[in-house]
Amino acid sequence: MTKPIASAQRTNEILKKFDMYAKKSFGQNFIIEGGIVEKIARNCNCDDVAVIEIGPGIGALTEQLAKRAKKVVCYEIDERLKDVLDYSLAEYDNVEVIFEDFLNINLLEKVNELNNHYQRVVICANLPYYITTPILFKIFESKADVDNITVMMQKEVADRFLAKVDTKDYNALSIIASVYYNCKSVMKVSRTIFNPRPNIDSTVIQFYKQENAIEIKDEQGLFLLIKGCFKQRRKTIYNNYREFLQDKDNATHDLEKANIALSARAETCTLDDFIKLKGVKDERESLCEN
Ligand code: SAM
């Protein structure tokens, strides 16, 4: 029986056969532990549906997804991997690899197309660490109908997404992501299961749709306000917000009307607090215009 692609032996054999090396600039760290890719594929709930994978690399996770899903669509930026993937995934006829930068694709269109043919669409990936946040926000902001997003990322970034209000890791990222999805930790992953070995550990987390997602009018405006309030963590929300507005009287007015103490810090505020603050700001600005 052939070993899984996610094994030290197969990975070395494939890399050697194609005279390949992992490219640091593309965030390439290949998983060489079969149990890990199997567990990620199992947890992403892709049985008999369609999966989109970002960055298949030499196919370690793709192989496990292909065994379960009806269809696997992969986006890979590195064209050197064309021959490699043709070879490593030769026995799976349900895999399509598109050589394109994921950040440039029309995700909504692709997800709609897949949803027309399959029961559900999920996204699964061992993300390139250098663009974890842009990739996730592209998915979130596309508003594509994706059942869940199961992704491996640097442990420290995962900690921020998973953070609860009033903890050290809670920040703008935690709040903005919570507008779209809930998230939970799937597993911790040691740096020792990669080739080449990175100098950080990882966590797999799963984002799943909010049951009662709030409809937000001016999403980008709200996100700018949240980022502004977290600009300097050691400062009070008043100091950050005043700087964001460039006006101390309006900052005092808005925070007081939104029932947020001037001495509070942004990490003690919930998404609802920020929505309220944005509402007060919008109302004040519309009164000024009239
Ligand atoms: N899935 C493989 C695994 O788990 O062994 C490889 C994961 S590796 C951490 C990240 C992969 O993402 C690499 O194959 C890399 O070339 C690819 N990648 C990096 N930037 C990308 C982008 N903008 N669009 C699509 N793929 C990208």
Residues whose N, C-alpha, C, O or C-beta is under 5 A from the ligand:
A	BS01	SAM	F26 G27 Q28 N29 F30 I31 I54 G55 P56 G57 I58 A60 L61 Y75 E76 I77 D78 E100 D101 F102 L103 N126 L127 P128
